[in-house]
Amino acid sequence: VQILQSADELAQMIIKSQIGENYFISLYKLQNDPEAQEKIKSFTTIKERFEEVQRFGKYHPDYKYVNLETRTRKREMDLHPTVIEFKKAENQLQEVLDHISVIVANSVSKHIKTPGGNPFFESGCSSGGCGSGGSCGCS
């Protein structure tokens, strides 16, 4: 029971933090921006069509058109200012959650795997990352 209470307190602290507030504000703006919603809807529609065309690959008669149109609509959606703001806030919140999951997992055992990117490899290595193919300078 105490662990659940602590988890609820931690969740409330995250929600009330500046990063949490920025996330919810940007989410609200995104949900209430008609232009952004239209771009999202347009992309979702063509994405469904793209998935249908992908079953047949380049042999589908609309393959080139749907492929190009999907990329165009995705770019339009991704470059909309409200979508950009939301994605930045979402990434910041995800980074916080990733760091917290590593801290909690490491407090139990160093052998527990955590979801998402591992902050140890992102910030603990100055040689370009452990997955770069060369020898790793991390310790």
N, C-alpha and C positions, 0 to 999 in steps of 0.2 A: 504494500500500500504506500509505503514511504517513497519507493522508487517511482511509482506512478505519479504521486504528488510532486516530486522533484521534476519529473519529465514535463508535467503540466506547467509548473513554474518557469522552466526553461523555455517552453514554447511561448508563453506569455511575454517573457523577456525579449525573445526574438521578434515577436509581432510588434511589440511596443518600441523596438529599437529604431534608429534612423533608417537603417537598411530595410527593415520590415515595413515601416511607414512609406518609404519611397516606393516599395514594391506595390503596396495596395493603392497608392495614389496613381501610379502609372497604369495599373490594371484598370482602375476606374476610368481613367482618361481613354484608354484603349477601347473599353467596352462602350463608351459614350461618344466616340468619334465616328460619325457616319461614313466618312471617306475611308478611314482605316478598316472599318467593318466591311465595306464594299470590296476593298482590295483583298481582304482575307477570304471573303465568300467567293470572289472570282477565282482566286488561287485554288481554293478547296474544290471548286467545281472542275477546273481543268486537271487538277491532280487526280481526281477520281477517273476522269477520262484517260489520263496518262496510264494509270494502273491497268485499265482495261486494254489499252493498246499494247502495253508491255507484254501481255500474254502471248501476242503474236510476233513481237519484236519488229524488226525492220520490214517484215513482210506485210504488215498492216498498211492499208492504203493511206491512212492519216498519220503514219508514224512521224514523218518529218515535221508536219504542221503542229501536231500535239506536243512533240518534244520541244520545239522552239517556243511555242506558246506557254508551256509550263514554265520554262526558264524565264521568259519575259515577265509573266505575272508574279513569279516568285521574287524576282528582282524588284519589281514595282512595290510589292508588299514590304520587302525587307528594307527598302529605302524610304519608306514613309516615316516622318519624324516621330509620330506616336508609337509606332512599332519599334523603332530604334530605342526610344526611351524605355519602353517596357522590357525589351530584351536585355538592356544594360542592367536594369533593376533586378530582373530575374537572375542574371548571371552573378550579380553581387550577392544576392540572397543564397544562391546555390553554393557559392564559395564559403559562406559562413556555415551553412549546414554541413558541407563536406569537412570543414575543420572541426566542427563540433563532433561529428561522427568519429573522426580519427581520435580525438581526445577521449571520448567515452570508451571506444574500443580499446585503446591503449591502457586505459585505467583498469581494464579487466585482464587483458593479455596482449602482449606484443605480436602474437600470432593470428589475431583476428583480422580478417579482411574487411575492408570498408567499401561501401558503394561509391561510385564516382571516381574522380581523379584523386590520387593520393598526394596531399600537400607536401609530404616528405620529399617526393621526387620533383615536385614543382619548384620548391624553394631551397631544398637542402643541397643542391648540386650546382656548382658554378661552371661545370665543364660542358653545359649544353644539354644535360639530362641523361639519365641512365639508359634510355632507349635509343640513343643516337648512333649506336653501332660501334663506337670506339670504346676504349677503356674508360671506366667510370672513376671519377675522382671523388665520389661521395664516400663518406665514412659513417 
